């Protein structure tokens, strides 16, 4: 790859920042369900806790990026073995977390896409079966095409969301100001939203494999890692704050209407702009499907050559078998509904992420990174070595 030589410093920093933004502000974010479950339902603290969650997430990921490049890791397994050294077997905590998160994410994708179908009058159970079948076909025959289009779909959905957020905020400015100025606390707990900051950062840390791999190709030093996560913080915090602020003003309405599953769609339909509502609905469905295909495709690649599947003689049969198994499990999970998946599925994975990722990187990671810097002051990251001609570009 020629990224290290062809992209300037800002391009490299932005490229890494965009990986986190793309992972966070995708289809799941665009539904509005996550924001409602983790921030909005608790009242005026929503914008504040959203910002704090992004601080915690980006600081954690910054340490992961630095460690990945300090130790010249080639994959996430090496990263977590270095993190837990001299107890490298604890890396299994990440494996458990990652596989659970991916399968639950596919379940959330199916539930979210089915909820979009449900707004068209199609029964939910029928919808999840249809979505599961479409995902299977796309994973087997069109994964590369769909994955390649994921970036475009994410851009479209964010443009739609930005229009909805700004319009929705302007229509409920009075309510939002009243809630924040009166410091209205909902949900019976003033402490819980601050605890959920850690949970949210915990399950959003699933981006580490792709983020770390991208950083190896693009970032040249620790300063750029800090800049990349600083920029990503701004991008994600602004998007998240706009979302929760808008939903804060509409919470009483969409909760009374029983529209907690897709609250952003509810707002879109009440902005008076039917074109935005339709564009959002279509792009949300496509974005969710691309996310689902990408998640399934990643797990299929991981297990298609596993020795336990040797009874299937061809790779295509192993791929189909693995994809079917993942989708069947995800469909069962999706039958519980998007709100329950986000609340309990992401929630419990978030708790695991706190102890397997967030706290370890903010303690052990910080200590090891500082120690490495003291002991290896002249160490160059891979991208810098490539730029200096000291290392061949990995193909």
Residue pairs with C-beta under 8 A, 6 or more apart in sequence:
1 217
1 393
1 394
1 395
2 393
3 12
3 15
3 217
3 218
3 383
4 217
4 218
4 220
4 382
4 383
4 386
4 387
4 393
5 386
5 387
5 393
7 15
7 218
9 220
9 224
11 218
12 218
12 219
12 220
12 224
12 228
12 383
13 218
13 219
13 224
13 227
13 228
13 231
14 228
14 231
15 214
15 218
16 65
16 211
16 214
16 215
16 218
16 219
16 225
16 228
16 232
17 228
17 229
17 231
17 232
17 235
18 232
18 235
19 207
19 210
19 211
19 214
20 57
20 58
20 61
20 207
20 211
20 229
20 232
20 236
21 232
21 235
21 236
21 239
22 151
22 154
23 204
23 206
23 207
23 210
23 211
24 204
24 207
24 236
24 239
24 240
25 154
25 158
25 235
25 236
25 239
25 240
26 154
26 157
26 287
26 291
27 109
27 112
27 157
27 284
27 287
27 288
27 290
27 291
28 34
28 105
28 108
28 109
28 112
28 288
28 291
28 342
29 35
29 239
29 240
29 243
30 157
30 158
30 160
30 161
30 264
30 280
30 284
30 287
31 112
31 115
31 261
31 262
31 263
31 264
31 265
31 284
31 338
32 243
32 247
32 262
32 263
32 264
32 265
32 267
33 112
33 260
33 261
33 262
33 263
33 338
33 339
33 342
34 200
34 342
34 346
35 46
35 50
35 240
35 243
35 244
35 247
36 247
36 251
36 260
36 263
37 339
37 342
37 343
38 49
38 53
38 193
38 196
38 199
38 200
39 45
39 46
39 47
39 49
39 50
39 193
39 196
39 244
40 46
40 244
40 247
40 248
40 251
41 186
41 187
41 251
41 255
42 49
42 185
42 186
42 187
42 189
42 192
42 193
43 179
43 183
43 184
43 185
43 186
43 187
43 248
44 179
44 180
44 182
44 183
44 184
44 185
44 248
45 185
45 190
45 193
45 194
46 193
46 244
46 245
46 247
46 248
47 180
47 241
47 244
47 245
47 248
49 193
49 194
49 196
49 197
50 237
50 240
50 241
50 243
50 244
51 237
51 240
51 241
52 194
52 197
53 196
53 197
53 200
53 201
53 240
54 233
54 236
54 237
54 240
55 233
55 237
56 197
56 198
56 201
56 358
57 200
57 201
57 204
57 205
57 236
58 229
58 230
58 232
58 233
58 236
59 229
59 362
60 201
60 205
60 357
60 358
60 361
60 362
61 205
61 207
61 208
61 211
61 229
61 232
62 225
62 226
62 228
62 229
63 361
63 362
63 365
63 366
63 369
64 79
64 205
64 208
64 211
64 212
64 357
64 361
64 365
65 211
65 212
65 215
65 219
65 225
65 228
65 229
66 222
66 225
66 365
66 369
67 73
67 79
67 82
67 83
67 361
67 365
67 368
67 369
67 372
68 79
68 212
68 215
68 216
69 215
69 216
69 219
69 225
69 381
69 382
70 369
70 372
70 373
70 376
70 379
70 381
71 78
71 79
71 82
71 372
72 382
73 79
73 82
73 212
73 216
75 209
75 213
76 94
76 98
76 208
76 209
76 212
77 91
79 208
79 212
80 90
80 91
80 93
80 94
81 88
81 91
82 368
83 91
83 360
83 361
83 364
83 365
83 368
84 90
84 91
84 360
84 364
93 352
93 355
93 356
94 356
94 357
96 352
96 356
97 206
97 349
97 352
97 353
97 356
97 357
98 206
98 209
99 299
100 349
100 352
101 203
101 206
101 346
101 349
101 353
102 206
102 295
102 298
102 299
103 299
103 326
103 329
103 330
103 333
104 333
104 341
104 345
104 346
104 349
105 206
105 291
105 292
105 295
106 135
106 292
106 295
106 296
106 326
106 327
106 330
106 333
107 329
107 330
107 331
107 332
107 333
107 334
107 341
107 345
108 334
108 338
108 341
108 342
108 345
108 346
109 131
109 135
109 288
109 289
109 291
109 292
109 295
109 330
110 128
110 131
110 132
110 135
110 292
110 327
110 330
110 331
110 333
110 334
111 128
111 333
111 334
111 336
111 337
111 338
111 341
112 262
112 284
112 288
112 338
113 127
113 131
113 285
113 288
113 289
113 292
114 124
114 127
114 128
114 130
114 131
114 334
115 124
115 127
115 261
115 262
115 338
116 262
116 265
116 281
116 284
116 285
116 288
117 127
117 130
117 131
118 124
118 127
119 262
119 265
119 281
122 130
124 337
125 335
128 331
128 334
128 335
129 331
131 289
131 334
132 327
132 328
132 330
132 331
132 334
134 289
135 289
135 292
135 293
135 296
135 327
136 323
136 324
136 327
138 146
138 289
138 293
139 293
139 296
139 297
139 300
139 323
139 327
140 319
140 320
140 323
142 293
143 293
143 294
143 296
143 297
146 289
146 290
146 293
146 294
147 290
147 293
147 294
147 297
149 290
150 287
150 290
150 291
150 294
153 283
153 286
153 287
153 290
154 287
154 290
156 279
156 283
156 286
156 287
157 280
157 283
157 284
157 287
158 239
160 268
160 276
160 279
160 280
160 283
160 284
161 239
161 243
161 264
161 280
162 242
163 273
163 276
164 246
164 264
164 267
164 268
164 271
164 276
164 280
165 242
165 243
165 245
165 246
166 242
167 271
167 273
167 276
168 246
168 247
168 249
168 250
168 267
168 271
169 176
169 242
169 245
169 246
169 249
171 249
171 271
172 246
172 249
172 250
173 249
175 248
175 249
175 252
176 245
176 248
176 249
178 184
179 248
179 249
180 248
186 251
187 193
198 350
198 354
198 358
199 346
199 347
199 350
199 351
199 353
199 354
200 350
201 350
201 353
201 354
201 358
202 349
202 350
202 351
202 352
202 353
202 354
202 357
202 358
203 346
203 347
203 349
203 350
203 353
205 353
205 357
205 358
206 349
206 353
208 357
215 225
215 228
216 381
216 382
216 383
217 382
217 383
218 383
219 225
219 228
219 381
219 383
220 381
220 383
220 384
220 387
221 380
221 381
221 384
222 373
243 264
246 267
247 254
247 263
247 264
247 267
250 263
250 266
250 267
250 270
251 263
253 266
253 270
254 260
254 263
254 266
254 267
257 266
259 265
259 266
260 339
261 337
261 338
261 339
262 338
264 280
265 277
265 280
265 281
265 284
268 276
268 277
268 280
268 281
269 277
271 277
292 330
296 323
296 326
296 327
299 322
299 326
300 319
300 322
300 323
300 326
303 309
303 318
303 322
304 315
304 318
304 319
304 322
305 315
305 318
306 318
309 318
309 321
309 322
312 318
312 321
333 341
333 345
334 341
336 344
372 379
380 388
380 390
382 391
385 391
386 392
386 393
